[in-house]
Every structure is written in C-alpha cells, then in structure tokens.
Amino acid sequence: MSSPALPFRTAQEAALRASTALAQAMGGTVRIYFEVPTNSPLPYVVLGQDEIDDLSDGCGEAHSIISTVQWWTKIVGTVKGAQAARQMGAAIIAALNTELTIAGHDTVLAIMETPERYSTDPDQSTRGLTAFRYETTAQDI
C-alpha cells in the first residue's frame, strides 16, 4: 500500500508556492512551514496538520485526506493584518480548492471541508484557518 502522505505534502506546498496571489498577499516572500521555527517573522503559512484515512477495499487502494491550513500575519506593507489575512486566505483557497497533482495517486475529490475562519490575537496578529478534503485512488503502476 502506498501512502499519499509525503506526495500530498509536496503537491500542497508546490501549489501554494506557485500562487502569485499568495506571494503578493504576503509581500513577495512566501514562507511555508510544517513546524514553525522560533521567532519566525510574519506572515507565514503552516501546513502538515493532516488526517489520512485508508478507504481501500478489495477493488483498489484509496485514501481520504483532511488537511488543515493555518496562516498568520500582522501588517504587510500598508495593508492591515486583518485585510492581509483575508487576502492570504483567498489565495490559499484558490490554490488548494482544486484537484492537486499527487505523485502516484489520482485526486478524485477536492473540496473545502471547513469554512475559512479568522481571529485576532492580543498582539494584533491575525490568524486564518481552513481545511480541505481530498479523496485519492492509487495509480496503476
């Protein structure tokens, strides 16, 4: 059985890095982390909170992936944090709410699982969060 975990992570990161809208919303530098380093500058996107379920049956290999994406920002150029976070959110949704190219797997479903949510912390940083669900089948080798 071939897990889609690593190829999914690669596909997800590649889709975000290819997004010119995300780069613009982040002020030109796209920072994507799976584990955020201490004292990382804002803005950044956090990936890697994935739940992968095996849906395989006797006919073939299949998986369901629920992936939570979070992003943090304050001020990007002259854009206030709350607005910058919404611009980042729109770019993230546009990049990930589609069938990703996952090596060794065919994506048969791609939908937003959790509506985007925003909150502002006491330090005036704004956090956005959403989740996507993908269903895959293994490609015949």
C-alpha positions in Angstrom: 0.0 0.0 0.0 1.3 3.4 -1.0 0.5 6.2 1.4 -0.2 9.6 -0.1 1.2 11.5 2.9 4.6 12.6 1.5 3.5 13.2 -2.1 0.5 15.1 -0.8 2.7 17.4 1.3 4.9 18.0 -1.8 1.8 18.8 -4.0 0.2 21.1 -1.4 3.4 23.1 -0.9 4.0 23.3 -4.7 0.5 24.6 -5.3 1.0 27.4 -2.7 4.5 28.3 -3.9 3.1 28.6 -7.5 0.4 31.1 -6.4 1.3 34.6 -7.4 -1.7 35.9 -5.5 -0.3 34.4 -2.3 3.1 35.9 -2.9 1.6 39.3 -3.4 -0.6 39.0 -0.3 2.5 38.0 1.7 4.5 41.0 0.4 6.6 39.0 -2.0 8.1 36.3 0.3 6.2 33.1 0.7 7.1 31.4 4.0 5.6 27.9 4.4 6.3 25.8 7.4 5.4 22.4 8.6 7.0 23.2 12.0 7.3 26.9 12.7 10.8 28.0 13.8 11.0 30.1 17.0 10.7 33.8 16.3 9.7 33.4 12.7 8.7 36.7 11.0 5.1 37.1 9.9 3.4 36.5 7.6 3.6 32.7 7.1 1.5 29.6 6.3 1.5 26.4 8.3 0.9 23.0 6.7 1.1 19.5 7.9 -1.9 19.0 10.1 -3.3 16.2 8.1 -5.6 13.3 8.8 -5.2 10.5 6.3 -7.7 7.6 6.3 -7.4 4.4 4.3 -10.6 3.8 2.3 -9.2 0.8 0.4 -11.4 -2.1 -0.4 -10.9 -5.3 -2.3 -11.0 -3.5 -5.6 -8.3 -0.9 -5.1 -6.4 1.5 -2.9 -8.0 4.8 -1.8 -7.5 7.4 0.8 -9.3 10.4 2.3 -7.1 13.3 3.3 -8.3 16.2 5.6 -5.7 18.9 5.7 -5.9 21.9 7.9 -4.1 25.1 6.7 -3.4 28.0 9.0 -1.8 31.4 8.3 -0.7 34.3 10.4 0.0 37.9 9.6 0.2 41.4 11.0 0.8 44.2 8.6 2.0 43.6 5.0 3.3 46.8 3.5 0.5 49.3 4.2 -2.2 46.6 4.4 -3.5 46.0 8.0 -3.3 42.4 9.4 -7.0 41.5 9.1 -7.1 42.5 5.5 -3.8 40.9 4.7 -5.1 37.7 6.3 -8.2 37.7 4.1 -6.1 38.3 1.0 -3.9 35.3 2.0 -7.0 33.2 2.7 -8.4 33.9 -0.7 -5.1 33.0 -2.4 -4.8 29.8 -0.3 -8.3 28.7 -1.1 -7.8 29.4 -4.9 -4.6 27.3 -4.8 -5.8 24.4 -2.8 -9.5 24.0 -3.5 -8.7 22.0 -6.7 -7.5 18.6 -7.6 -3.8 18.6 -6.7 -1.3 16.5 -8.7 -0.2 14.0 -6.1 2.5 11.6 -7.3 1.3 8.0 -7.6 -2.3 9.0 -6.8 -5.3 10.4 -8.7 -7.3 13.0 -6.9 -11.0 12.2 -7.4 -12.4 14.8 -5.0 -11.2 18.2 -3.7 -13.5 20.3 -1.6 -13.2 22.9 1.2 -14.1 20.9 4.4 -14.1 23.8 6.9 -15.1 27.4 6.0 -12.3 29.9 6.5 -12.2 31.4 10.0 -10.3 34.4 11.3 -9.2 35.6 14.8 -7.1 38.5 16.0 -4.7 37.9 18.9 -3.8 40.4 21.6 -0.6 41.3 19.9 -2.7 42.3 16.8 -1.6 39.4 14.7 -4.4 37.8 12.7 -4.8 34.1 12.2 -6.7 32.4 9.4 -7.7 28.7 9.3 -9.5 26.4 6.8 -9.4 22.7 5.9 -9.7 20.8 2.7 -10.7 17.3 2.0 -9.2 15.3 -0.9 -10.0 11.7 -1.9 -7.4 9.8 -3.9 -7.0 6.5 -5.6 -3.7 4.8 -6.3 -2.4 5.0 -9.9 -1.8 1.7 -11.6 2.0 1.2 -12.0 
